[in-house]
Amino acid sequence: MLLFTWNDIKWIKGTTVEIRFVDSAFIQKINQSPWIKCFPGPVSLFTATVTIPVSSSVVNDLVLNSDMKDGGFYFKDRYPDWLDNPGITAIRIQNKAKKASAWNRFLVELKKE
């Protein structure tokens, strides 16, 4: 199922990795999805688990976290942010390194659009 295209993205803020959409209807649509896959072409760059602030799950990989207060979505390396221990930190560092080139390509493609 197609959730959104480049044209649906209003902007992405590089410092906070916040993504805003042109239409607020995407908030509910994305929050109802367990994950998103990013396809700037025929091949998927990465998958991000969709999380919301009341989620009780732990994800040690890329997430698209919904902020219910400001209506924004934020790409994060993990969920929740505050959960930290040496084992979890090592897994998160490895996962971030694995996705680094795909993430950089995503940002390059976004700038083109």
C-alpha positions as CSV (number, residue, x, y, z in Angstrom):
1,M,0.0,0.0,0.0
2,L,1.3,3.4,-0.9
3,L,1.2,5.8,2.1
4,F,2.7,8.9,0.5
5,T,5.0,10.2,-2.2
6,W,7.6,12.9,-2.4
7,N,4.9,15.4,-3.4
8,D,3.1,14.7,-0.1
9,I,6.1,15.8,2.0
10,K,6.1,19.5,2.9
11,W,9.6,19.4,4.4
12,I,12.1,17.5,6.4
13,K,14.2,19.4,9.0
14,G,17.7,18.1,9.0
15,T,18.6,19.0,12.6
16,T,15.7,17.1,14.2
17,V,14.9,14.8,11.3
18,E,11.3,15.9,11.6
19,I,9.0,15.2,8.6
20,R,5.9,17.3,7.9
21,F,3.3,16.5,5.3
22,V,1.3,18.8,3.1
23,D,-2.0,17.3,4.4
24,S,-2.7,16.4,8.0
25,A,-4.7,13.4,6.9
26,F,-1.4,11.5,6.7
27,I,-1.2,11.5,10.5
28,Q,-3.9,8.9,10.9
29,K,-2.9,7.0,7.8
30,I,0.7,6.6,9.0
31,N,-0.2,5.9,12.6
32,Q,-2.4,3.0,11.4
33,S,0.6,1.4,9.7
34,P,3.1,-0.9,11.5
35,W,6.0,0.3,9.3
36,I,6.9,2.2,6.2
37,K,9.3,1.4,3.4
38,C,11.1,4.1,1.5
39,F,11.2,3.6,-2.3
40,P,12.9,6.5,-4.1
41,G,13.0,4.2,-7.1
42,P,12.3,0.5,-7.8
43,V,14.4,-0.7,-4.8
44,S,13.6,-0.1,-1.1
45,L,16.2,2.0,0.8
46,F,15.0,1.2,4.3
47,T,12.1,0.2,6.5
48,A,11.1,2.2,9.6
49,T,8.8,0.9,12.3
50,V,6.0,3.4,13.1
51,T,5.8,4.2,16.8
52,I,3.6,6.5,18.8
53,P,4.4,8.0,22.2
54,V,2.1,5.6,24.1
55,S,3.7,2.5,22.5
56,S,5.0,0.0,25.0
57,S,7.3,-1.7,22.4
58,V,11.1,-1.4,22.3
59,V,12.6,-1.0,18.8
60,N,16.4,-0.9,18.4
61,D,16.3,0.2,14.8
62,L,15.0,3.0,12.6
63,V,11.5,4.3,13.6
64,L,9.2,7.0,12.4
65,N,7.8,8.3,15.7
66,S,4.6,10.3,15.8
67,D,4.5,13.2,18.2
68,M,0.9,13.7,19.2
69,K,1.5,17.1,20.7
70,D,2.8,18.9,17.5
71,G,1.5,16.5,14.8
72,G,5.0,15.9,13.5
73,F,6.8,12.7,12.7
74,Y,10.4,12.2,13.6
75,F,12.9,9.6,12.3
76,K,14.8,8.2,15.2
77,D,17.4,5.5,15.6
78,R,15.4,3.8,18.3
79,Y,12.3,3.8,20.5
80,P,12.1,4.8,23.3
81,D,15.0,7.3,23.4
82,W,15.5,7.0,27.1
83,L,16.0,3.2,27.2
84,D,19.8,2.7,27.3
85,N,22.2,0.0,28.4
86,P,25.5,-1.2,26.9
87,G,23.9,-4.1,24.9
88,I,21.1,-2.0,23.5
89,T,23.5,0.8,22.6
90,A,25.8,-1.6,20.7
91,I,22.9,-2.9,18.7
92,R,21.6,0.6,17.9
93,I,25.1,1.7,16.7
94,Q,25.4,-1.3,14.4
95,N,21.9,-0.8,12.9
96,K,22.6,2.9,12.4
97,A,25.8,2.1,10.6
98,K,24.1,-0.5,8.4
99,K,21.5,2.1,7.2
100,A,23.9,5.1,6.9
101,S,24.4,4.9,3.1
102,A,20.6,4.3,2.5
103,W,19.8,7.2,4.8
104,N,22.2,9.5,3.0
105,R,20.7,8.5,-0.4
106,F,17.2,9.3,1.0
107,L,18.3,12.8,2.0
108,V,20.0,13.3,-1.4
109,E,16.8,12.2,-3.2
110,L,14.7,14.4,-1.0
111,K,16.8,17.5,-1.8
112,K,16.4,16.7,-5.6
113,E,12.6,16.7,-5.2
